[in-house]
Amino acid sequence: MIRKVKPQIRVVGFDDGTFSFSSKLQREKTILIGVVMKGSQEVVGVLSRWITVDGKDATEAMIDAIISSRFKDLRVIMLKGITYAGFNVVDLEELHRETGLPVIVVVRKRPDIGAMEAALRKHFPDAEERLGILKKAPPLVEAIPEKLYFQAAGVDEKTAVEIIRATTRTGLTPEPLRLAHMMASAVMTGESRRE
């Protein structure tokens, strides 16, 4: 449990790379990057795993990356959304339980759950299983009205907001997530992309 949020709190922020159905490699896998930082100021390391496009291995890949890393002083996991590599849904409760770390999902736009449900039911024979993971996730909370939302597992909402603030340098996106996005897109496309 986090009692007081320090400015140099150790966090890992995960994002995935882009993928393309026209490229054989990118149709099957994409990169998952985790940037380990002290607050919003200092990068102390980077984790990476390959995950399956529309697969079911994102949660396991994050757990493995964290558990097997040398970064034993992590305090929080931050995610840029709950789905990676298309509809590779992260089980927030399992990620929290297996790592022992709070999980905070930060998004800029309110997800269209209805559209997600329709797409899953149309394209996935295991749609109900994936929807079950989405539906058991903690509720979406508005951090900044119509600009920033979050979900938190293993940490209360007030502390989650403090962690988001401590890890954000400029703009609205926490620095570990911003850098993970840039690195993952550079691996997959040859150069970094803006959010």
N, C-alpha and C positions, 0 to 999 in steps of 0.2 A: 504494500500500500504506500502511496506517495503522500507524505504529510505536508511538505512544503516544496513548492516548485522553485528550484534554483535556476538562475539564468544559464548555467552551464550544464543543465540536465542532459544526460546521454540518451539519445534517441536514434532509432533507425527508421528511415522513411523509404517505403517501397513504391516503385512504379514499373510499368512494363514498357517494352518497345512496341513500335508499330508493327503491323503485319500486313501481308498482301496475299490475296487468294490467287494472284497471277504468278507469284514466285513459289516454286515447289518447297524450298526451305522455309520461307516465311508463312506458307500455308499450314505447316505442321507445328512449328515452334516459334517462340519469341523470347527475348531476354527479359529477365526480371532482375532489376537492380535495387539494392538496398544501400542507401548512403547513411553512414554512422557519423553523427555530429555531436558536438558539445553545444547545446542550445542552438543559436542561429549563426554562430561565429566560426567555429573550427571544425573542418572535416577531419575525422580521425581514421576513417576506413571506408571500404566499399565491399559489399557482398554481391554475388551474382549467381543465378541459376537459370536454366532454360526451362520454360513451361510450355505445355501443349495448348495450341490454339483451340478454343472451345472444349478443353479437357477438364480434368478434375484434380489437377495436381498443384494448384497455386498455394493452397493452405499448407500442404506437406512440404513444398519447396521453401516456403517462408520459415516454417518450423525448423527444417534441416539447416537452412542458412544461419539461423540464429543460434541454435543449439550447438552446432559444430564450429562456430566461429571462435576467434580468440577474444571477442568483445564480451567479457563476462560481467561488465558493469552497466549494461543497458538497463534503462528504466522504463522505456515506453516504445511501442511499435506504432508507427504512423503509416496509414495507407491512403493512396490517392484513389479512393473508390473501393467498392466491394467486389467488382468483377474485373478480371484481368484476362488478357488474351481472348477477347470476345466475351464468352459466357463461362469462363473458368471462375466460378464463384468461391470467394474466400469465406470459410466458416469462422466468424469472429470469435465465437465462444471456444471453439477448439484451439484456435491460435493462442488465445489468452490462457487457456487451461494448460496446454502443452509447454508453453514457454514460461509461464508464471508472470508474464508482463501484461500491463494494460494495453489495450489496442484502441487507437483513435483513428477513425476514418474521416478524412476531410475532403469535401467536394464544393465546387463553386456553384453548381446548379442543382436544383432539386431534381432527383431522378424521376423519370416517368415510369412508375411501377407498372401501370397498365400496359404500356408499350413493351416493357420487358417481359411481362407475363405472356403477352400475345406472341412475341417472337420465340420465347422458349417453347410454348405449346406447339407452335407451328413447325419448329426445326429440330426439336430434341425429344427422342423417345423417353428420356428420363427427366422430362420437364418438371414433374411433381417433386422429385428429389431436389433438384436445383432450386425450385421455388420454395421448398421447405427451408433450405439454408437461408435464403433471402428473408423469408418471413420471420424466422426466429432471431434475426439480427436486432440489436437494440434500436429504439426509435431514432429517427432523424431529428436533430435539434438545430434550430436556427441560431447561429452564432452572431452573424451580422445580417439583419433583415434583407432578404432577396439577393445576398452576395456571398454568403459563406455558411455552410451547413456541416454538421458533424454527427457521428455516431460514436459511442464510447462503450467499451466492454472492460470491466475490471477497474473502472475509475469513475468518480462522480462527475457530473456535468460542469460544476464550478472549476474543479481541478483540471478537467479537459480543456476548458477555455484558457486557463492560465498557461497550460503547456503549449497550446496553439500560439498564444502571444509570445511566449519565451522562445519559440523556435521560428518565429517570423521576423525577417529583417526588413523587407520592403514589400509593399503590395499586400496581398491576402493569403498567398500560399506559403505554408511553412517551408523554410529553406531546405530541409532534408528531402522533401517531396519535389521541390522545384529542381534541385540538382539531380535527383534520381530520374526525373522525367527527361532532362537534358542528356544525361549519360545513356539512358536506354534508347532514346531516339538516335543518338549518334552511332551506337553499336549497330542498329538495324538499317539506318539510311546513309551513314557516312558523315553526317553532321548533326549537331544538336538542333532541336526545334523548340520554339516557344510553346508555352502551354496552350 
